[in-house]
Amino acid sequence: MADYAEKRGAERFPVGAQVTCSFASPVLEDFGPVKIKNISSHGVGLISPQFMDPGILLAIKLVNLAKNFSKMALVRVVHVTPQPGGTFLIGGNLDTPLTYDELSILVM
């Protein structure tokens, strides 16, 4: 069996008995890029060419190339509103709120 420890960028450590992974799920579809309409520390509005069922969990990547910033976030879809041109306004709650600094990077 290959020794994978040598290929890792950082050493891994065992966790304590109280540490758990409360959720794991595969991302089943890639909808491709969507447009961010608006954002707050607790939620995001997205314009998507695809309908998404309320209640689903999305993995999104927020990026500001000019500030060399990217962050993966989980969003629970709360509402879906059809828009002109066959697109959908997707409103969702962020699983973990953005910090003030992260929000500032995205809106300024």
N, CA, C and O atoms as CSV, one atom per row, in Angstrom:
chain,resi,resn,atom,element,x,y,z
A,1,MET,N,N,0.846,-1.173,0.000
A,1,MET,CA,C,0.000,0.000,0.000
A,1,MET,C,C,0.892,1.236,0.000
A,1,MET,O,O,1.910,1.264,0.691
A,2,ALA,N,N,0.517,2.263,-0.773
A,2,ALA,CA,C,1.317,3.483,-0.879
A,2,ALA,C,C,1.273,4.280,0.414
A,2,ALA,O,O,0.293,4.220,1.157
A,3,ASP,N,N,2.332,5.022,0.680
A,3,ASP,CA,C,2.404,5.871,1.859
A,3,ASP,C,C,1.941,7.273,1.478
A,3,ASP,O,O,2.715,8.048,0.915
A,4,TYR,N,N,0.686,7.607,1.778
A,4,TYR,CA,C,0.111,8.879,1.379
A,4,TYR,C,C,0.556,10.033,2.262
A,4,TYR,O,O,0.436,11.187,1.853
A,5,ALA,N,N,1.066,9.765,3.457
A,5,ALA,CA,C,1.489,10.821,4.365
A,5,ALA,C,C,2.565,11.694,3.726
A,5,ALA,O,O,2.616,12.897,3.985
A,6,GLU,N,N,3.418,11.110,2.902
A,6,GLU,CA,C,4.497,11.866,2.283
A,6,GLU,C,C,3.989,12.862,1.243
A,6,GLU,O,O,4.685,13.831,0.941
A,7,LYS,N,N,2.805,12.652,0.692
A,7,LYS,CA,C,2.266,13.523,-0.344
A,7,LYS,C,C,1.411,14.647,0.214
A,7,LYS,O,O,1.050,15.558,-0.532
A,8,ARG,N,N,1.082,14.618,1.466
A,8,ARG,CA,C,0.230,15.635,2.067
A,8,ARG,C,C,1.000,16.926,2.280
A,8,ARG,O,O,2.193,16.920,2.583
A,9,GLY,N,N,0.284,18.038,2.113
A,9,GLY,CA,C,0.896,19.337,2.323
A,9,GLY,C,C,1.073,19.676,3.785
A,9,GLY,O,O,1.906,20.514,4.130
A,10,ALA,N,N,0.307,19.041,4.648
A,10,ALA,CA,C,0.402,19.287,6.089
A,10,ALA,C,C,0.112,17.991,6.831
A,10,ALA,O,O,-0.676,17.160,6.381
A,11,GLU,N,N,0.751,17.842,7.953
A,11,GLU,CA,C,0.554,16.647,8.778
A,11,GLU,C,C,-0.873,16.616,9.317
A,11,GLU,O,O,-1.426,17.650,9.692
A,12,ARG,N,N,-1.462,15.423,9.354
A,12,ARG,CA,C,-2.795,15.250,9.940
A,12,ARG,C,C,-2.655,14.702,11.352
A,12,ARG,O,O,-1.720,13.968,11.675
A,13,PHE,N,N,-3.633,15.093,12.192
A,13,PHE,CA,C,-3.605,14.687,13.590
A,13,PHE,C,C,-4.908,13.980,13.945
A,13,PHE,O,O,-5.954,14.323,13.395
A,14,PRO,N,N,-4.873,13.008,14.842
A,14,PRO,CA,C,-6.112,12.381,15.294
A,14,PRO,C,C,-6.942,13.392,16.071
A,14,PRO,O,O,-6.402,14.310,16.689
A,15,VAL,N,N,-8.253,13.218,16.035
A,15,VAL,CA,C,-9.153,14.126,16.760
A,15,VAL,C,C,-9.545,13.516,18.093
A,15,VAL,O,O,-9.381,12.316,18.315
A,16,GLY,N,N,-10.061,14.350,18.969
A,16,GLY,CA,C,-10.530,13.873,20.262
A,16,GLY,C,C,-11.823,13.094,20.129
A,16,GLY,O,O,-12.508,13.179,19.110
A,17,ALA,N,N,-12.152,12.339,21.156
A,17,ALA,CA,C,-13.341,11.479,21.149
A,17,ALA,C,C,-14.635,12.276,20.996
A,17,ALA,O,O,-15.625,11.730,20.509
A,18,GLN,N,N,-14.660,13.551,21.398
A,18,GLN,CA,C,-15.877,14.362,21.327
A,18,GLN,C,C,-16.109,14.981,19.944
A,18,GLN,O,O,-17.173,15.553,19.708
A,19,VAL,N,N,-15.153,14.883,19.038
A,19,VAL,CA,C,-15.258,15.491,17.714
A,19,VAL,C,C,-15.990,14.543,16.773
A,19,VAL,O,O,-15.663,13.359,16.688
A,20,THR,N,N,-16.999,15.084,16.059
A,20,THR,CA,C,-17.772,14.283,15.111
A,20,THR,C,C,-17.903,15.014,13.782
A,20,THR,O,O,-17.633,16.212,13.689
A,21,CYS,N,N,-18.307,14.300,12.785
A,21,CYS,CA,C,-18.694,14.872,11.500
A,21,CYS,C,C,-20.207,14.701,11.426
A,21,CYS,O,O,-20.697,13.598,11.185
A,22,SER,N,N,-20.944,15.782,11.631
A,22,SER,CA,C,-22.398,15.665,11.751
A,22,SER,C,C,-23.118,15.561,10.417
A,22,SER,O,O,-24.311,15.261,10.390
A,23,PHE,N,N,-22.423,15.801,9.311
A,23,PHE,CA,C,-23.097,15.754,8.015
A,23,PHE,C,C,-22.065,15.552,6.915
A,23,PHE,O,O,-21.023,16.207,6.907
A,24,ALA,N,N,-22.354,14.651,5.993
A,24,ALA,CA,C,-21.546,14.487,4.786
A,24,ALA,C,C,-22.476,14.074,3.657
A,24,ALA,O,O,-23.293,13.167,3.816
A,25,SER,N,N,-22.349,14.740,2.520
A,25,SER,CA,C,-23.211,14.422,1.394
A,25,SER,C,C,-22.487,14.781,0.102
A,25,SER,O,O,-21.810,15.807,0.035
A,26,PRO,N,N,-22.621,13.957,-0.908
A,26,PRO,CA,C,-21.995,14.293,-2.188
A,26,PRO,C,C,-22.746,15.426,-2.881
A,26,PRO,O,O,-23.960,15.556,-2.722
A,27,VAL,N,N,-22.036,16.238,-3.643
A,27,VAL,CA,C,-22.671,17.233,-4.501
A,27,VAL,C,C,-23.006,16.487,-5.788
A,27,VAL,O,O,-22.113,16.026,-6.498
A,28,LEU,N,N,-24.285,16.375,-6.079
A,28,LEU,CA,C,-24.716,15.504,-7.161
A,28,LEU,C,C,-24.716,16.152,-8.535
A,28,LEU,O,O,-24.539,15.463,-9.540
A,29,GLU,N,N,-24.911,17.463,-8.599
A,29,GLU,CA,C,-24.951,18.139,-9.886
A,29,GLU,C,C,-24.148,19.417,-9.813
A,29,GLU,O,O,-24.059,20.049,-8.760
A,30,ASP,N,N,-23.565,19.795,-10.934
A,30,ASP,CA,C,-22.893,21.081,-11.045
A,30,ASP,C,C,-23.754,21.929,-11.967
A,30,ASP,O,O,-23.858,21.651,-13.161
A,31,PHE,N,N,-24.372,22.965,-11.407
A,31,PHE,CA,C,-25.230,23.837,-12.208
A,31,PHE,C,C,-24.405,24.848,-12.996
A,31,PHE,O,O,-24.953,25.576,-13.825
A,32,GLY,N,N,-23.101,24.906,-12.753
A,32,GLY,CA,C,-22.249,25.883,-13.416
A,32,GLY,C,C,-22.328,27.224,-12.704
A,32,GLY,O,O,-22.930,27.331,-11.635
A,33,PRO,N,N,-21.721,28.245,-13.295
A,33,PRO,CA,C,-21.724,29.561,-12.657
A,33,PRO,C,C,-23.142,30.144,-12.569
A,33,PRO,O,O,-23.968,29.943,-13.459
A,34,VAL,N,N,-23.393,30.853,-11.499
A,34,VAL,CA,C,-24.634,31.612,-11.341
A,34,VAL,C,C,-24.240,33.041,-10.994
A,34,VAL,O,O,-23.120,33.290,-10.547
A,35,LYS,N,N,-25.150,33.968,-11.198
A,35,LYS,CA,C,-24.880,35.374,-10.896
A,35,LYS,C,C,-25.322,35.669,-9.464
A,35,LYS,O,O,-26.403,35.256,-9.045
A,36,ILE,N,N,-24.487,36.379,-8.725
A,36,ILE,CA,C,-24.874,36.816,-7.387
A,36,ILE,C,C,-25.612,38.135,-7.526
A,36,ILE,O,O,-25.064,39.107,-8.046
A,37,LYS,N,N,-26.849,38.172,-7.065
A,37,LYS,CA,C,-27.660,39.397,-7.120
A,37,LYS,C,C,-27.386,40.271,-5.912
A,37,LYS,O,O,-27.209,41.482,-6.040
A,38,ASN,N,N,-27.352,39.653,-4.730
A,38,ASN,CA,C,-27.093,40.393,-3.503
A,38,ASN,C,C,-26.606,39.435,-2.432
A,38,ASN,O,O,-26.719,38.216,-2.567
A,39,ILE,N,N,-26.059,40.010,-1.360
A,39,ILE,CA,C,-25.502,39.170,-0.297
A,39,ILE,C,C,-25.559,39.917,1.025
A,39,ILE,O,O,-25.472,41.144,1.068
A,40,SER,N,N,-25.704,39.162,2.094
A,40,SER,CA,C,-25.605,39.700,3.449
A,40,SER,C,C,-24.752,38.728,4.242
A,40,SER,O,O,-24.289,37.721,3.708
A,41,SER,N,N,-24.548,39.024,5.491
A,41,SER,CA,C,-23.739,38.116,6.299
A,41,SER,C,C,-24.428,36.771,6.491
A,41,SER,O,O,-23.760,35.772,6.761
A,42,HIS,N,N,-25.760,36.727,6.356
A,42,HIS,CA,C,-26.509,35.493,6.620
A,42,HIS,C,C,-27.197,34.882,5.409
A,42,HIS,O,O,-27.739,33.781,5.502
A,43,GLY,N,N,-27.186,35.577,4.269
A,43,GLY,CA,C,-27.895,35.028,3.116
A,43,GLY,C,C,-27.375,35.558,1.801
A,43,GLY,O,O,-26.557,36.477,1.752
A,44,VAL,N,N,-27.877,34.946,0.721
A,44,VAL,CA,C,-27.434,35.324,-0.619
A,44,VAL,C,C,-28.593,35.167,-1.600
A,44,VAL,O,O,-29.419,34.261,-1.480
A,45,GLY,N,N,-28.627,36.079,-2.573
A,45,GLY,CA,C,-29.565,35.993,-3.677
A,45,GLY,C,C,-28.804,35.645,-4.938
A,45,GLY,O,O,-27.829,36.316,-5.277
A,46,LEU,N,N,-29.229,34.618,-5.632
A,46,LEU,CA,C,-28.547,34.135,-6.836
A,46,LEU,C,C,-29.502,34.156,-8.014
A,46,LEU,O,O,-30.695,33.899,-7.849
A,47,ILE,N,N,-28.999,34.457,-9.194
A,47,ILE,CA,C,-29.769,34.330,-10.429
A,47,ILE,C,C,-29.236,33.092,-11.141
A,47,ILE,O,O,-28.050,33.006,-11.460
A,48,SER,N,N,-30.124,32.137,-11.385
A,48,SER,CA,C,-29.726,30.859,-11.963
A,48,SER,C,C,-30.581,30.528,-13.179
A,48,SER,O,O,-31.770,30.847,-13.212
A,49,PRO,N,N,-29.975,29.888,-14.178
A,49,PRO,CA,C,-30.770,29.408,-15.305
A,49,PRO,C,C,-31.544,28.135,-14.955
A,49,PRO,O,O,-32.396,27.693,-15.726
A,50,GLN,N,N,-31.246,27.549,-13.793
A,50,GLN,CA,C,-31.857,26.287,-13.370
A,50,GLN,C,C,-32.792,26.503,-12.184
A,50,GLN,O,O,-32.490,27.288,-11.285
A,51,PHE,N,N,-33.916,25.810,-12.183
A,51,PHE,CA,C,-34.788,25.774,-11.016
A,51,PHE,C,C,-34.124,24.921,-9.944
A,51,PHE,O,O,-33.524,23.891,-10.252
A,52,MET,N,N,-34.226,25.336,-8.707
A,52,MET,CA,C,-33.709,24.557,-7.583
A,52,MET,C,C,-34.804,24.435,-6.540
A,52,MET,O,O,-35.459,25.422,-6.204
A,53,ASP,N,N,-35.004,23.246,-6.033
A,53,ASP,CA,C,-36.063,23.026,-5.055
A,53,ASP,C,C,-35.750,23.722,-3.735
A,53,ASP,O,O,-34.635,23.610,-3.226
A,54,PRO,N,N,-36.732,24.445,-3.171
A,54,PRO,CA,C,-36.536,24.991,-1.831
A,54,PRO,C,C,-36.213,23.859,-0.852
A,54,PRO,O,O,-36.784,22.770,-0.919
A,55,GLY,N,N,-35.289,24.148,0.051
A,55,GLY,CA,C,-34.882,23.154,1.033
A,55,GLY,C,C,-33.575,22.463,0.699
A,55,GLY,O,O,-32.930,21.909,1.589
A,56,ILE,N,N,-33.164,22.484,-0.583
A,56,ILE,CA,C,-31.908,21.799,-0.910
A,56,ILE,C,C,-30.720,22.618,-0.412
A,56,ILE,O,O,-30.817,23.826,-0.195
A,57,LEU,N,N,-29.617,21.935,-0.241
A,57,LEU,CA,C,-28.388,22.564,0.210
A,57,LEU,C,C,-27.457,22.715,-0.985
A,57,LEU,O,O,-27.158,21.741,-1.675
A,58,LEU,N,N,-27.000,23.946,-1.226
A,58,LEU,CA,C,-26.076,24.223,-2.319
A,58,LEU,C,C,-24.682,24.480,-1.764
A,58,LEU,O,O,-24.526,25.096,-0.710
A,59,ALA,N,N,-23.693,24.012,-2.469
A,59,ALA,CA,C,-22.314,24.405,-2.198
A,59,ALA,C,C,-21.979,25.475,-3.228
A,59,ALA,O,O,-22.058,25.225,-4.431
A,60,ILE,N,N,-21.603,26.668,-2.764
A,60,ILE,CA,C,-21.268,27.751,-3.676
A,60,ILE,C,C,-19.846,28.223,-3.399
A,60,ILE,O,O,-19.331,28.068,-2.292
A,61,LYS,N,N,-19.226,28.796,-4.413
A,61,LYS,CA,C,-17.897,29.377,-4.245
A,61,LYS,C,C,-18.012,30.865,-4.540
A,61,LYS,O,O,-18.318,31.270,-5.662
A,62,LEU,N,N,-17.764,31.670,-3.517
A,62,LEU,CA,C,-17.788,33.119,-3.646
A,62,LEU,C,C,-16.379,33.581,-4.001
A,62,LEU,O,O,-15.412,33.191,-3.347
A,63,VAL,N,N,-16.262,34.413,-5.035
A,63,VAL,CA,C,-14.947,34.814,-5.526
A,63,VAL,C,C,-14.913,36.309,-5.805
A,63,VAL,O,O,-15.845,36.858,-6.392
A,64,ASN,N,N,-13.831,36.971,-5.381
A,64,ASN,CA,C,-13.501,38.328,-5.793
A,64,ASN,C,C,-12.051,38.275,-6.247
A,64,ASN,O,O,-11.134,38.369,-5.432
A,65,LEU,N,N,-11.849,38.123,-7.550
A,65,LEU,CA,C,-10.497,37.983,-8.094
A,65,LEU,C,C,-9.635,39.215,-7.819
A,65,LEU,O,O,-8.438,39.084,-7.563
A,66,ALA,N,N,-10.232,40.412,-7.869
A,66,ALA,CA,C,-9.469,41.644,-7.663
A,66,ALA,C,C,-8.845,41.699,-6.272
A,66,ALA,O,O,-7.811,42.336,-6.073
A,67,LYS,N,N,-9.481,41.025,-5.309
A,67,LYS,CA,C,-8.955,41.033,-3.941
A,67,LYS,C,C,-8.375,39.685,-3.538
A,67,LYS,O,O,-8.117,39.433,-2.361
A,68,ASN,N,N,-8.173,38.816,-4.538
A,68,ASN,CA,C,-7.590,37.494,-4.300
A,68,ASN,C,C,-8.324,36.740,-3.189
A,68,ASN,O,O,-7.708,36.203,-2.269
A,69,PHE,N,N,-9.664,36.715,-3.299
A,69,PHE,CA,C,-10.495,36.100,-2.267
A,69,PHE,C,C,-11.376,35.029,-2.882
A,69,PHE,O,O,-11.974,35.234,-3.938
A,70,SER,N,N,-11.451,33.894,-2.223
A,70,SER,CA,C,-12.443,32.883,-2.574
A,70,SER,C,C,-12.825,32.125,-1.311
A,70,SER,O,O,-12.004,31.909,-0.420
A,71,LYS,N,N,-14.082,31.730,-1.258
A,71,LYS,CA,C,-14.598,31.024,-0.084
A,71,LYS,C,C,-15.708,30.087,-0.520
A,71,LYS,O,O,-16.618,30.476,-1.252
A,72,MET,N,N,-15.623,28.855,-0.065
A,72,MET,CA,C,-16.723,27.906,-0.262
A,72,MET,C,C,-17.737,28.129,0.850
A,72,MET,O,O,-17.372,28.363,2.002
A,73,ALA,N,N,-19.008,28.052,0.492
A,73,ALA,CA,C,-20.067,28.243,1.480
A,73,ALA,C,C,-21.221,27.294,1.174
A,73,ALA,O,O,-21.427,26.894,0.028
A,74,LEU,N,N,-21.956,26.946,2.203
A,74,LEU,CA,C,-23.165,26.141,2.041
A,74,LEU,C,C,-24.370,27.052,2.185
A,74,LEU,O,O,-24.425,27.885,3.089
A,75,VAL,N,N,-25.338,26.891,1.288
A,75,VAL,CA,C,-26.545,27.721,1.267
A,75,VAL,C,C,-27.763,26.819,1.240
A,75,VAL,O,O,-27.860,25.929,0.396
A,76,ARG,N,N,-28.688,27.042,2.155
A,76,ARG,CA,C,-29.970,26.324,2.163
A,76,ARG,C,C,-30.970,27.174,1.388
A,76,ARG,O,O,-31.260,28.300,1.792
A,77,VAL,N,N,-31.503,26.656,0.281
A,77,VAL,CA,C,-32.453,27.390,-0.554
A,77,VAL,C,C,-33.755,27.588,0.219
A,77,VAL,O,O,-34.345,26.636,0.729
A,78,VAL,N,N,-34.193,28.859,0.294
A,78,VAL,CA,C,-35.418,29.211,1.009
A,78,VAL,C,C,-36.554,29.490,0.029
A,78,VAL,O,O,-37.683,29.045,0.236
A,79,HIS,N,N,-36.251,30.227,-1.040
A,79,HIS,CA,C,-37.300,30.527,-2.028
A,79,HIS,C,C,-36.730,30.542,-3.434
A,79,HIS,O,O,-35.537,30.769,-3.639
A,80,VAL,N,N,-37.610,30.295,-4.402
A,80,VAL,CA,C,-37.255,30.312,-5.819
A,80,VAL,C,C,-38.340,31.099,-6.538
A,80,VAL,O,O,-39.519,30.753,-6.468
A,81,THR,N,N,-37.931,32.170,-7.237
A,81,THR,CA,C,-38.894,33.037,-7.914
A,81,THR,C,C,-38.541,33.119,-9.395
A,81,THR,O,O,-37.440,33.549,-9.740
A,82,PRO,N,N,-39.462,32.713,-10.282
A,82,PRO,CA,C,-39.185,32.829,-11.719
A,82,PRO,C,C,-38.934,34.286,-12.104
A,82,PRO,O,O,-39.578,35.195,-11.580
A,83,GLN,N,N,-37.996,34.496,-13.022
A,83,GLN,CA,C,-37.635,35.828,-13.506
A,83,GLN,C,C,-37.830,35.886,-15.017
A,83,GLN,O,O,-37.904,34.850,-15.677
A,84,PRO,N,N,-37.912,37.095,-15.565
A,84,PRO,CA,C,-37.995,37.211,-17.028
A,84,PRO,C,C,-36.782,36.562,-17.693
A,84,PRO,O,O,-35.677,36.586,-17.150
A,85,GLY,N,N,-36.997,35.995,-18.849
A,85,GLY,CA,C,-35.901,35.385,-19.596
A,85,GLY,C,C,-35.630,33.949,-19.207
A,85,GLY,O,O,-34.625,33.373,-19.623
A,86,GLY,N,N,-36.513,33.361,-18.412
A,86,GLY,CA,C,-36.354,31.953,-18.070
A,86,GLY,C,C,-35.348,31.674,-16.971
A,86,GLY,O,O,-34.898,30.538,-16.823
A,87,THR,N,N,-34.984,32.693,-16.192
A,87,THR,CA,C,-34.069,32.472,-15.081
A,87,THR,C,C,-34.858,32.437,-13.769
A,87,THR,O,O,-36.068,32.666,-13.751
A,88,PHE,N,N,-34.156,32.146,-12.678
A,88,PHE,CA,C,-34.791,32.040,-11.365
A,88,PHE,C,C,-33.979,32.812,-10.332
A,88,PHE,O,O,-32.751,32.730,-10.306
A,89,LEU,N,N,-34.676,33.565,-9.479
A,89,LEU,CA,C,-34.042,34.196,-8.329
A,89,LEU,C,C,-34.083,33.183,-7.196
A,89,LEU,O,O,-35.156,32.769,-6.757
A,90,ILE,N,N,-32.910,32.791,-6.731
A,90,ILE,CA,C,-32.772,31.806,-5.665
A,90,ILE,C,C,-32.347,32.548,-4.406
A,90,ILE,O,O,-31.285,33.172,-4.384
A,91,GLY,N,N,-33.155,32.489,-3.372
A,91,GLY,CA,C,-32.795,33.103,-2.096
A,91,GLY,C,C,-32.455,32.021,-1.100
A,91,GLY,O,O,-33.181,31.035,-0.966
A,92,GLY,N,N,-31.340,32.206,-0.395
A,92,GLY,CA,C,-30.948,31.172,0.547
A,92,GLY,C,C,-30.224,31.715,1.758
A,92,GLY,O,O,-29.712,32.835,1.755
A,93,ASN,N,N,-30.195,30.896,2.790
A,93,ASN,CA,C,-29.492,31.212,4.029
A,93,ASN,C,C,-28.140,30.529,4.047
A,93,ASN,O,O,-28.030,29.342,3.736
A,94,LEU,N,N,-27.109,31.280,4.412
A,94,LEU,CA,C,-25.774,30.714,4.557
A,94,LEU,C,C,-25.722,29.847,5.798
A,94,LEU,O,O,-26.207,30.242,6.858
A,95,ASP,N,N,-25.137,28.667,5.671
A,95,ASP,CA,C,-24.999,27.752,6.798
A,95,ASP,C,C,-24.131,28.366,7.896
A,95,ASP,O,O,-24.432,28.226,9.082
A,96,THR,N,N,-23.063,29.040,7.502
A,96,THR,CA,C,-22.180,29.753,8.422
A,96,THR,C,C,-22.130,31.203,7.960
A,96,THR,O,O,-21.734,31.472,6.826
A,97,PRO,N,N,-22.524,32.143,8.818
A,97,PRO,CA,C,-22.517,33.551,8.393
A,97,PRO,C,C,-21.125,34.019,7.974
A,97,PRO,O,O,-20.106,33.541,8.471
A,98,LEU,N,N,-21.119,34.968,7.045
A,98,LEU,CA,C,-19.869,35.593,6.645
A,98,LEU,C,C,-19.403,36.533,7.749
A,98,LEU,O,O,-20.218,37.129,8.453
A,99,THR,N,N,-18.096,36.660,7.893
A,99,THR,CA,C,-17.563,37.644,8.824
A,99,THR,C,C,-17.719,39.031,8.198
A,99,THR,O,O,-17.999,39.150,7.005
A,100,TYR,N,N,-17.539,40.062,8.995
A,100,TYR,CA,C,-17.605,41.426,8.492
A,100,TYR,C,C,-16.561,41.626,7.399
A,100,TYR,O,O,-16.850,42.234,6.368
A,101,ASP,N,N,-15.343,41.116,7.620
A,101,ASP,CA,C,-14.266,41.268,6.632
A,101,ASP,C,C,-14.601,40.548,5.329
A,101,ASP,O,O,-14.372,41.094,4.250
A,102,GLU,N,N,-15.141,39.329,5.410
A,102,GLU,CA,C,-15.519,38.590,4.193
A,102,GLU,C,C,-16.609,39.336,3.430
A,102,GLU,O,O,-16.530,39.472,2.210
A,103,LEU,N,N,-17.622,39.817,4.139
A,103,LEU,CA,C,-18.708,40.554,3.504
A,103,LEU,C,C,-18.168,41.825,2.847
A,103,LEU,O,O,-18.559,42.162,1.730
A,104,SER,N,N,-17.280,42.521,3.534
A,104,SER,CA,C,-16.690,43.753,2.972
A,104,SER,C,C,-15.945,43.470,1.682
A,104,SER,O,O,-16.048,44.243,0.729
A,105,ILE,N,N,-15.206,42.393,1.634
A,105,ILE,CA,C,-14.468,42.022,0.420
A,105,ILE,C,C,-15.415,41.765,-0.734
A,105,ILE,O,O,-15.075,42.044,-1.884
A,106,LEU,N,N,-16.584,41.246,-0.456
A,106,LEU,CA,C,-17.531,40.898,-1.508
A,106,LEU,C,C,-18.379,42.075,-1.987
A,106,LEU,O,O,-18.856,42.064,-3.122
A,107,VAL,N,N,-18.575,43.086,-1.147
A,107,VAL,CA,C,-19.472,44.177,-1.533
A,107,VAL,C,C,-18.751,45.493,-1.836
A,107,VAL,O,O,-19.368,46.417,-2.365
A,108,MET,N,N,-17.485,45.592,-1.520
A,108,MET,CA,C,-16.762,46.862,-1.768
A,108,MET,C,C,-15.767,46.704,-2.879
A,108,MET,O,O,-15.072,47.659,-3.225
